[in-house]
Amino acid sequence: MSPLEQLFHCYPSPLDEEAEERKWMTSMQILNYLQTKTRDRLAINKVAQFGRMLQKLSIPSRKSYRGTLYHLVRIE
């Protein structure tokens, strides 16, 4: 498991039926959110790799004019 994947599992989580704050977010928005939660600098050039990782983890997604959106729950 990559460090970025481990970080992803710490903060946003895949859609939960009982969750209240569900959001459709692009992989860049998810990376920006993770950046606010950690002191480490996340490489912007890893967005495509991160998107592939989200697909591999079977995160619910849909295509839009902004790109691929992933359905997540924000954990505060």
Backbone bond lengths (Angstrom), bond angles and torsions (degrees), N, CA, C in turn:
res aa  C-N    CA-C-N  psi(-1)  N-CA   C-N-CA  omega(-1)  CA-C   N-CA-C  phi
1 M - - - 1.459 - - 1.535 107.94 -
2 S 1.318 115.54 129.32 1.465 120.27 -178.05 1.534 110.68 -74.80
3 P 1.330 117.66 158.00 1.469 120.13 177.76 1.532 112.56 -58.51
4 L 1.338 116.96 -37.26 1.463 120.53 178.90 1.526 110.95 -65.87
5 E 1.325 116.27 -38.70 1.465 120.90 177.82 1.528 110.20 -65.90
6 Q 1.326 117.39 -40.27 1.462 120.98 177.37 1.521 110.75 -63.04
7 L 1.328 116.61 -42.36 1.462 121.04 178.47 1.523 110.57 -62.73
8 F 1.332 116.72 -41.19 1.461 121.40 178.45 1.525 110.71 -58.90
9 H 1.326 117.59 -41.29 1.465 121.06 -178.99 1.529 112.40 -69.50
10 C 1.326 118.13 -16.99 1.465 121.31 179.08 1.526 113.08 -80.98
11 Y 1.317 118.62 -29.71 1.463 120.15 -171.94 1.525 115.17 -114.36
12 P 1.328 120.67 -84.34 1.464 116.78 -179.90 1.517 109.49 -76.27
13 S 1.295 117.44 151.42 1.455 119.84 178.95 1.520 109.53 -128.36
14 P 1.321 117.69 156.88 1.456 119.67 177.21 1.522 111.21 -59.41
15 L 1.296 115.32 162.78 1.455 122.88 -176.34 1.521 112.01 -50.80
16 D 1.312 116.26 130.16 1.454 123.36 176.98 1.519 106.65 -118.26
17 E 1.298 117.47 133.54 1.466 121.51 -175.93 1.530 112.83 -58.41
18 E 1.328 117.81 -32.29 1.464 120.83 -175.55 1.525 113.09 -94.45
19 A 1.298 117.81 -5.05 1.467 120.85 -176.55 1.519 110.82 -70.71
20 E 1.318 115.24 149.18 1.458 120.56 -177.74 1.524 112.65 -97.21
21 E 1.324 118.42 -34.52 1.466 120.89 -174.73 1.518 110.97 -102.54
22 R 1.320 116.72 72.80 1.462 121.46 178.20 1.512 108.78 -88.16
23 K 1.316 116.71 139.91 1.463 120.38 -178.64 1.511 110.56 -142.07
24 W 1.332 115.31 146.89 1.459 121.94 168.72 1.523 105.60 -95.06
25 M 1.330 117.46 121.54 1.458 122.00 -176.24 1.524 110.14 -133.68
26 T 1.340 116.34 146.22 1.461 120.47 173.49 1.528 108.77 -77.76
27 S 1.317 116.18 165.50 1.465 119.03 179.01 1.530 110.69 -63.20
28 M 1.335 117.65 -33.09 1.472 120.93 177.42 1.529 110.73 -66.42
29 Q 1.331 117.84 -41.61 1.466 120.95 177.88 1.525 110.52 -63.43
30 I 1.321 116.68 -38.65 1.466 120.45 178.66 1.528 109.66 -65.44
31 L 1.339 116.80 -43.89 1.469 119.91 177.65 1.527 111.43 -61.84
32 N 1.326 117.83 -41.64 1.469 121.04 177.63 1.524 110.71 -62.38
33 Y 1.329 117.18 -41.00 1.463 122.05 177.81 1.531 109.92 -61.96
34 L 1.343 116.70 -45.25 1.463 120.23 178.74 1.522 111.06 -63.63
35 Q 1.339 116.12 -35.07 1.469 120.77 179.31 1.528 111.06 -61.84
36 T 1.337 117.62 -36.09 1.462 120.32 179.59 1.527 111.77 -71.87
37 K 1.322 116.80 -19.90 1.462 120.85 -176.61 1.524 114.01 -95.50
38 T 1.316 117.86 -5.92 1.458 120.57 -176.93 1.527 110.28 -133.23
39 R 1.310 116.17 157.18 1.465 120.63 177.40 1.521 111.20 -83.98
40 D 1.319 117.08 -23.75 1.463 121.12 -178.21 1.519 110.50 -70.18
41 R 1.330 115.58 144.90 1.462 120.85 176.11 1.521 108.08 -81.87
42 L 1.321 116.89 126.57 1.458 121.20 177.17 1.521 108.68 -94.94
43 A 1.311 116.24 134.50 1.463 121.05 -176.98 1.529 110.49 -72.31
44 I 1.317 116.03 124.33 1.458 121.69 179.11 1.530 110.54 -66.19
45 N 1.338 117.47 -29.48 1.459 119.93 -178.22 1.527 112.85 -71.34
46 K 1.296 118.36 -0.38 1.461 122.46 179.63 1.531 112.31 -97.67
47 V 1.324 118.62 11.01 1.465 121.56 -176.39 1.523 111.07 -61.34
48 A 1.328 118.06 -46.28 1.468 121.14 -179.60 1.526 110.60 -63.17
49 Q 1.327 116.48 -42.58 1.464 120.90 178.12 1.531 110.11 -63.04
50 F 1.320 116.88 -40.43 1.459 121.94 179.14 1.532 110.22 -64.30
51 G 1.335 117.29 -41.94 1.465 121.25 177.05 1.519 111.62 -60.13
52 R 1.332 117.06 -41.63 1.473 120.40 177.17 1.522 110.72 -63.91
53 M 1.341 116.83 -37.66 1.455 120.47 178.62 1.532 110.48 -63.97
54 L 1.352 116.79 -40.98 1.461 120.41 178.72 1.527 110.66 -63.14
55 Q 1.337 116.93 -40.32 1.464 120.69 177.00 1.526 110.23 -62.49
56 K 1.337 116.54 -42.74 1.461 121.84 -179.31 1.529 111.22 -63.19
57 L 1.327 116.62 -32.82 1.469 121.37 179.83 1.524 112.26 -81.40
58 S 1.331 116.94 2.24 1.473 123.45 178.92 1.523 112.70 61.14
59 I 1.331 116.84 38.09 1.458 121.47 174.66 1.531 107.13 -71.64
60 P 1.335 118.87 130.61 1.475 119.92 179.16 1.527 110.59 -56.28
61 S 1.337 116.47 133.40 1.461 120.00 -176.99 1.517 110.49 -141.80
62 R 1.323 114.82 164.18 1.465 122.00 174.34 1.523 107.76 -150.41
63 K 1.308 115.72 155.41 1.466 121.33 178.72 1.523 108.81 -90.14
64 S 1.332 116.69 143.49 1.459 121.38 175.98 1.520 107.99 -144.08
65 Y 1.314 116.55 177.02 1.462 120.02 178.40 1.526 111.37 -66.37
66 R 1.331 117.99 -19.37 1.468 122.36 178.26 1.516 112.16 -88.66
67 G 1.310 118.24 -5.88 1.460 122.17 -176.88 1.516 109.47 119.87
68 T 1.298 116.47 -162.28 1.457 121.05 179.33 1.522 109.28 -81.32
69 L 1.325 115.94 129.16 1.464 122.02 178.06 1.519 108.60 -106.86
70 Y 1.314 116.42 141.09 1.458 122.75 -179.69 1.519 108.79 -114.04
71 H 1.335 116.94 136.73 1.458 122.49 -176.96 1.523 108.53 -90.77
72 L 1.326 115.39 111.75 1.462 121.80 -175.23 1.517 111.81 -131.99
73 V 1.315 114.69 166.56 1.454 122.77 174.33 1.517 106.91 -115.99
74 R 1.327 116.68 127.47 1.469 119.61 177.13 1.516 109.69 -78.90
75 I 1.314 115.61 132.03 1.459 121.54 176.09 1.518 106.84 -106.83
76 E 1.308 117.25 119.83 1.476 121.26 -178.15 1.506 110.64 -96.43
